[in-house]
Amino acid sequence: MKVGTKVKCTNGDTVIHRLASASSIKTSAKLTVMFRSGSLSKGQSFSFTFKKKRTFFYLCIPPRAMATMHGRVVVS
């Protein structure tokens, strides 16, 4: 995606989710302060605008969800 792109994440699950930026895609990665969604119930959304060229990693917290809910966003 291009610098300046706004990404919107919507929780379609019945479980509360929280997204947070991370230092890598590994499930043992440390959370960073780039972005955090707060608690998202079903139907709630979180948006973030990516303002730098780089690869951003994210995890779903709490830790029990990290193993399956993680990813990366590449901004060019």
N, CA, C and O atoms as CSV, one atom per row, in Angstrom:
chain,resi,resn,atom,element,x,y,z
A,1,MET,N,N,0.835,-1.163,0.000
A,1,MET,CA,C,0.000,0.000,0.000
A,1,MET,C,C,0.886,1.233,0.000
A,1,MET,O,O,2.081,1.147,0.280
A,2,LYS,N,N,0.313,2.354,-0.306
A,2,LYS,CA,C,1.042,3.620,-0.388
A,2,LYS,C,C,1.040,4.357,0.952
A,2,LYS,O,O,0.135,4.184,1.768
A,3,VAL,N,N,2.064,5.180,1.161
A,3,VAL,CA,C,2.121,6.040,2.332
A,3,VAL,C,C,0.855,6.902,2.370
A,3,VAL,O,O,0.426,7.412,1.336
A,4,GLY,N,N,0.261,7.066,3.541
A,4,GLY,CA,C,-0.950,7.854,3.692
A,4,GLY,C,C,-2.236,7.055,3.608
A,4,GLY,O,O,-3.322,7.612,3.769
A,5,THR,N,N,-2.126,5.747,3.357
A,5,THR,CA,C,-3.309,4.900,3.276
A,5,THR,C,C,-3.894,4.672,4.669
A,5,THR,O,O,-3.164,4.388,5.619
A,6,LYS,N,N,-5.200,4.798,4.779
A,6,LYS,CA,C,-5.905,4.546,6.035
A,6,LYS,C,C,-6.516,3.149,5.974
A,6,LYS,O,O,-7.246,2.821,5.039
A,7,VAL,N,N,-6.211,2.337,6.972
A,7,VAL,CA,C,-6.713,0.968,7.031
A,7,VAL,C,C,-7.733,0.880,8.157
A,7,VAL,O,O,-7.510,1.384,9.257
A,8,LYS,N,N,-8.843,0.239,7.868
A,8,LYS,CA,C,-9.906,0.066,8.859
A,8,LYS,C,C,-10.074,-1.424,9.149
A,8,LYS,O,O,-10.244,-2.228,8.231
A,9,CYS,N,N,-10.026,-1.785,10.428
A,9,CYS,CA,C,-10.236,-3.164,10.865
A,9,CYS,C,C,-11.540,-3.220,11.638
A,9,CYS,O,O,-11.756,-2.426,12.554
A,10,THR,N,N,-12.406,-4.146,11.277
A,10,THR,CA,C,-13.689,-4.305,11.950
A,10,THR,C,C,-13.777,-5.706,12.544
A,10,THR,O,O,-13.482,-6.691,11.868
A,11,ASN,N,N,-14.179,-5.791,13.794
A,11,ASN,CA,C,-14.316,-7.079,14.457
A,11,ASN,C,C,-15.634,-7.719,14.031
A,11,ASN,O,O,-16.712,-7.199,14.320
A,12,GLY,N,N,-15.535,-8.849,13.346
A,12,GLY,CA,C,-16.715,-9.594,12.933
A,12,GLY,C,C,-16.963,-10.803,13.820
A,12,GLY,O,O,-17.840,-11.619,13.535
A,13,ASP,N,N,-16.199,-10.919,14.885
A,13,ASP,CA,C,-16.239,-12.057,15.789
A,13,ASP,C,C,-17.080,-11.708,17.015
A,13,ASP,O,O,-17.327,-10.532,17.282
A,14,THR,N,N,-17.515,-12.708,17.750
A,14,THR,CA,C,-18.263,-12.462,18.980
A,14,THR,C,C,-17.343,-12.257,20.180
A,14,THR,O,O,-17.804,-11.892,21.262
A,15,VAL,N,N,-16.048,-12.489,19.994
A,15,VAL,CA,C,-15.038,-12.317,21.037
A,15,VAL,C,C,-14.434,-10.923,20.907
A,15,VAL,O,O,-14.233,-10.439,19.793
A,16,ILE,N,N,-14.145,-10.277,22.024
A,16,ILE,CA,C,-13.482,-8.968,21.998
A,16,ILE,C,C,-12.044,-9.148,21.539
A,16,ILE,O,O,-11.341,-10.048,21.998
A,17,HIS,N,N,-11.612,-8.273,20.619
A,17,HIS,CA,C,-10.238,-8.304,20.124
A,17,HIS,C,C,-9.595,-6.952,20.351
A,17,HIS,O,O,-10.275,-5.928,20.430
A,18,ARG,N,N,-8.262,-6.961,20.456
A,18,ARG,CA,C,-7.461,-5.740,20.576
A,18,ARG,C,C,-6.259,-5.906,19.667
A,18,ARG,O,O,-5.500,-6.864,19.809
A,19,LEU,N,N,-6.078,-4.981,18.734
A,19,LEU,CA,C,-4.918,-4.997,17.850
A,19,LEU,C,C,-3.838,-4.092,18.411
A,19,LEU,O,O,-4.125,-3.040,18.982
A,20,ALA,N,N,-2.589,-4.515,18.240
A,20,ALA,CA,C,-1.471,-3.689,18.677
A,20,ALA,C,C,-0.307,-3.890,17.726
A,20,ALA,O,O,-0.088,-4.989,17.218
A,21,SER,N,N,0.439,-2.818,17.490
A,21,SER,CA,C,1.638,-2.923,16.667
A,21,SER,C,C,2.680,-3.725,17.440
A,21,SER,O,O,2.680,-3.746,18.671
A,22,ALA,N,N,3.568,-4.383,16.696
A,22,ALA,CA,C,4.559,-5.257,17.318
A,22,ALA,C,C,5.903,-5.112,16.623
A,22,ALA,O,O,5.994,-4.581,15.516
A,23,SER,N,N,6.948,-5.597,17.294
A,23,SER,CA,C,8.310,-5.478,16.770
A,23,SER,C,C,8.599,-6.461,15.639
A,23,SER,O,O,9.531,-6.251,14.863
A,24,SER,N,N,7.820,-7.520,15.539
A,24,SER,CA,C,7.984,-8.501,14.459
A,24,SER,C,C,6.696,-9.307,14.341
A,24,SER,O,O,5.745,-9.092,15.092
A,25,ILE,N,N,6.677,-10.231,13.396
A,25,ILE,CA,C,5.484,-11.055,13.203
A,25,ILE,C,C,5.492,-12.276,14.122
A,25,ILE,O,O,4.507,-13.011,14.178
A,26,LYS,N,N,6.585,-12.496,14.836
A,26,LYS,CA,C,6.671,-13.641,15.744
A,26,LYS,C,C,5.680,-13.486,16.887
A,26,LYS,O,O,5.421,-12.373,17.344
A,27,THR,N,N,5.129,-14.597,17.345
A,27,THR,CA,C,4.161,-14.528,18.442
A,27,THR,C,C,4.816,-14.088,19.744
A,27,THR,O,O,4.122,-13.679,20.674
A,28,SER,N,N,6.133,-14.165,19.826
A,28,SER,CA,C,6.856,-13.723,21.027
A,28,SER,C,C,7.294,-12.259,20.919
A,28,SER,O,O,8.016,-11.764,21.784
A,29,ALA,N,N,6.864,-11.574,19.871
A,29,ALA,CA,C,7.288,-10.188,19.632
A,29,ALA,C,C,6.824,-9.262,20.748
A,29,ALA,O,O,5.816,-9.505,21.412
A,30,LYS,N,N,7.587,-8.198,20.932
A,30,LYS,CA,C,7.201,-7.176,21.907
A,30,LYS,C,C,6.220,-6.215,21.255
A,30,LYS,O,O,6.353,-5.881,20.077
A,31,LEU,N,N,5.240,-5.774,22.024
A,31,LEU,CA,C,4.298,-4.786,21.517
A,31,LEU,C,C,4.996,-3.434,21.439
A,31,LEU,O,O,5.866,-3.130,22.254
A,32,THR,N,N,4.615,-2.633,20.464
A,32,THR,CA,C,5.187,-1.302,20.303
A,32,THR,C,C,4.089,-0.259,20.483
A,32,THR,O,O,2.920,-0.601,20.663
A,33,VAL,N,N,4.467,0.995,20.435
A,33,VAL,CA,C,3.483,2.062,20.673
A,33,VAL,C,C,2.974,2.704,19.380
A,33,VAL,O,O,2.310,3.740,19.428
A,34,MET,N,N,3.274,2.106,18.236
A,34,MET,CA,C,2.847,2.682,16.964
A,34,MET,C,C,1.323,2.820,16.899
A,34,MET,O,O,0.811,3.878,16.534
A,35,PHE,N,N,0.604,1.760,17.248
A,35,PHE,CA,C,-0.857,1.832,17.325
A,35,PHE,C,C,-1.404,0.742,18.229
A,35,PHE,O,O,-0.810,-0.327,18.365
A,36,ARG,N,N,-2.540,1.027,18.843
A,36,ARG,CA,C,-3.294,0.060,19.643
A,36,ARG,C,C,-4.771,0.395,19.481
A,36,ARG,O,O,-5.161,1.561,19.544
A,37,SER,N,N,-5.568,-0.605,19.279
A,37,SER,CA,C,-6.979,-0.362,18.978
A,37,SER,C,C,-7.859,-0.139,20.197
A,37,SER,O,O,-8.905,0.500,20.089
A,38,GLY,N,N,-7.467,-0.640,21.332
A,38,GLY,CA,C,-8.403,-0.713,22.453
A,38,GLY,C,C,-9.324,-1.904,22.219
A,38,GLY,O,O,-9.181,-2.598,21.213
A,39,SER,N,N,-10.248,-2.151,23.109
A,39,SER,CA,C,-11.146,-3.311,23.002
A,39,SER,C,C,-12.181,-3.088,21.908
A,39,SER,O,O,-12.867,-2.067,21.881
A,40,LEU,N,N,-12.282,-4.064,21.007
A,40,LEU,CA,C,-13.252,-4.001,19.914
A,40,LEU,C,C,-14.261,-5.133,20.061
A,40,LEU,O,O,-13.902,-6.304,19.935
A,41,SER,N,N,-15.502,-4.798,20.322
A,41,SER,CA,C,-16.583,-5.785,20.359
A,41,SER,C,C,-17.064,-6.030,18.930
A,41,SER,O,O,-16.662,-5.321,18.007
A,42,LYS,N,N,-17.905,-7.011,18.752
A,42,LYS,CA,C,-18.431,-7.327,17.422
A,42,LYS,C,C,-19.024,-6.078,16.775
A,42,LYS,O,O,-19.843,-5.384,17.378
A,43,GLY,N,N,-18.603,-5.799,15.540
A,43,GLY,CA,C,-19.115,-4.666,14.782
A,43,GLY,C,C,-18.329,-3.377,14.987
A,43,GLY,O,O,-18.496,-2.435,14.212
A,44,GLN,N,N,-17.480,-3.308,16.004
A,44,GLN,CA,C,-16.689,-2.104,16.231
A,44,GLN,C,C,-15.447,-2.103,15.348
A,44,GLN,O,O,-14.938,-3.156,14.964
A,45,SER,N,N,-14.968,-0.893,15.032
A,45,SER,CA,C,-13.835,-0.740,14.113
A,45,SER,C,C,-12.725,0.103,14.713
A,45,SER,O,O,-12.924,0.859,15.664
A,46,PHE,N,N,-11.559,-0.056,14.128
A,46,PHE,CA,C,-10.368,0.721,14.465
A,46,PHE,C,C,-9.706,1.107,13.146
A,46,PHE,O,O,-9.584,0.277,12.245
A,47,SER,N,N,-9.280,2.364,13.029
A,47,SER,CA,C,-8.601,2.828,11.816
A,47,SER,C,C,-7.239,3.393,12.158
A,47,SER,O,O,-7.037,3.966,13.229
A,48,PHE,N,N,-6.310,3.224,11.237
A,48,PHE,CA,C,-4.957,3.765,11.401
A,48,PHE,C,C,-4.434,4.177,10.038
A,48,PHE,O,O,-4.600,3.454,9.056
A,49,THR,N,N,-3.799,5.350,9.979
A,49,THR,CA,C,-3.191,5.839,8.743
A,49,THR,C,C,-1.699,5.591,8.804
A,49,THR,O,O,-1.030,6.023,9.743
A,50,PHE,N,N,-1.171,4.894,7.803
A,50,PHE,CA,C,0.248,4.558,7.738
A,50,PHE,C,C,0.993,5.690,7.042
A,50,PHE,O,O,0.783,5.946,5.857
A,51,LYS,N,N,1.870,6.370,7.792
A,51,LYS,CA,C,2.513,7.588,7.304
A,51,LYS,C,C,3.982,7.428,6.939
A,51,LYS,O,O,4.620,8.398,6.532
A,52,LYS,N,N,4.538,6.215,7.077
A,52,LYS,CA,C,5.952,5.985,6.764
A,52,LYS,C,C,6.106,4.764,5.880
A,52,LYS,O,O,5.310,3.828,5.954
A,53,LYS,N,N,7.135,4.778,5.041
A,53,LYS,CA,C,7.469,3.608,4.237
A,53,LYS,C,C,8.204,2.622,5.136
A,53,LYS,O,O,9.290,2.915,5.635
A,54,ARG,N,N,7.620,1.481,5.335
A,54,ARG,CA,C,8.241,0.411,6.117
A,54,ARG,C,C,7.268,-0.745,6.228
A,54,ARG,O,O,6.139,-0.668,5.743
A,55,THR,N,N,7.705,-1.807,6.861
A,55,THR,CA,C,6.832,-2.932,7.154
A,55,THR,C,C,6.379,-2.813,8.601
A,55,THR,O,O,7.201,-2.687,9.509
A,56,PHE,N,N,5.069,-2.853,8.810
A,56,PHE,CA,C,4.485,-2.777,10.140
A,56,PHE,C,C,3.952,-4.167,10.497
A,56,PHE,O,O,3.354,-4.846,9.663
A,57,PHE,N,N,4.174,-4.572,11.723
A,57,PHE,CA,C,3.670,-5.856,12.214
A,57,PHE,C,C,2.586,-5.590,13.244
A,57,PHE,O,O,2.606,-4.563,13.923
A,58,TYR,N,N,1.638,-6.516,13.363
A,58,TYR,CA,C,0.592,-6.373,14.372
A,58,TYR,C,C,0.215,-7.728,14.950
A,58,TYR,O,O,0.396,-8.765,14.311
A,59,LEU,N,N,-0.310,-7.700,16.168
A,59,LEU,CA,C,-0.767,-8.887,16.874
A,59,LEU,C,C,-2.125,-8.589,17.483
A,59,LEU,O,O,-2.476,-7.435,17.727
A,60,CYS,N,N,-2.876,-9.647,17.723
A,60,CYS,CA,C,-4.111,-9.520,18.486
A,60,CYS,C,C,-3.759,-9.860,19.930
A,60,CYS,O,O,-3.151,-10.897,20.199
A,61,ILE,N,N,-4.138,-8.991,20.850
A,61,ILE,CA,C,-3.871,-9.269,22.255
A,61,ILE,C,C,-5.202,-9.508,22.949
A,61,ILE,O,O,-6.189,-8.933,22.489
A,62,PRO,N,N,-5.328,-10.284,23.991
A,62,PRO,CA,C,-4.296,-10.815,24.865
A,62,PRO,C,C,-3.491,-11.936,24.230
A,62,PRO,O,O,-3.852,-12.433,23.164
A,63,PRO,N,N,-2.393,-12.340,24.884
A,63,PRO,CA,C,-1.456,-13.307,24.308
A,63,PRO,C,C,-2.065,-14.614,23.819
A,63,PRO,O,O,-1.533,-15.217,22.886
A,64,ARG,N,N,-3.150,-15.067,24.409
A,64,ARG,CA,C,-3.709,-16.352,23.956
A,64,ARG,C,C,-4.145,-16.307,22.500
A,64,ARG,O,O,-4.257,-17.356,21.865
A,65,ALA,N,N,-4.395,-15.123,21.955
A,65,ALA,CA,C,-4.824,-15.001,20.564
A,65,ALA,C,C,-3.650,-14.784,19.607
A,65,ALA,O,O,-3.814,-14.912,18.393
A,66,MET,N,N,-2.470,-14.457,20.138
A,66,MET,CA,C,-1.348,-14.088,19.285
A,66,MET,C,C,-0.927,-15.169,18.307
A,66,MET,O,O,-0.501,-14.859,17.194
A,67,ALA,N,N,-1.035,-16.412,18.692
A,67,ALA,CA,C,-0.531,-17.492,17.844
A,67,ALA,C,C,-1.213,-17.540,16.489
A,67,ALA,O,O,-0.590,-17.937,15.504
A,68,THR,N,N,-2.458,-17.151,16.416
A,68,THR,CA,C,-3.173,-17.247,15.145
A,68,THR,C,C,-3.577,-15.906,14.560
A,68,THR,O,O,-3.983,-15.846,13.399
A,69,MET,N,N,-3.479,-14.831,15.327
A,69,MET,CA,C,-3.969,-13.558,14.848
A,69,MET,C,C,-2.833,-12.536,14.828
A,69,MET,O,O,-2.614,-11.785,15.779
A,70,HIS,N,N,-2.135,-12.543,13.720
A,70,HIS,CA,C,-1.026,-11.631,13.530
A,70,HIS,C,C,-0.818,-11.395,12.049
A,70,HIS,O,O,-1.344,-12.130,11.215
A,71,GLY,N,N,-0.056,-10.377,11.727
A,71,GLY,CA,C,0.191,-10.123,10.317
A,71,GLY,C,C,1.121,-8.958,10.111
A,71,GLY,O,O,1.752,-8.466,11.047
A,72,ARG,N,N,1.195,-8.519,8.857
A,72,ARG,CA,C,2.062,-7.390,8.520
A,72,ARG,C,C,1.401,-6.543,7.464
A,72,ARG,O,O,0.575,-7.011,6.681
A,73,VAL,N,N,1.788,-5.279,7.461
A,73,VAL,CA,C,1.338,-4.323,6.462
A,73,VAL,C,C,2.598,-3.723,5.851
A,73,VAL,O,O,3.439,-3.186,6.571
A,74,VAL,N,N,2.737,-3.810,4.530
A,74,VAL,CA,C,3.913,-3.249,3.842
A,74,VAL,C,C,3.502,-1.942,3.183
A,74,VAL,O,O,2.605,-1.904,2.341
A,75,VAL,N,N,4.182,-0.868,3.587
A,75,VAL,CA,C,3.900,0.467,3.059
A,75,VAL,C,C,5.082,0.888,2.203
A,75,VAL,O,O,6.223,0.908,2.664
A,76,SER,N,N,4.793,1.229,0.936
A,76,SER,CA,C,5.879,1.613,0.020
A,76,SER,C,C,5.669,3.008,-0.525
A,76,SER,O,O,6.484,3.493,-1.310
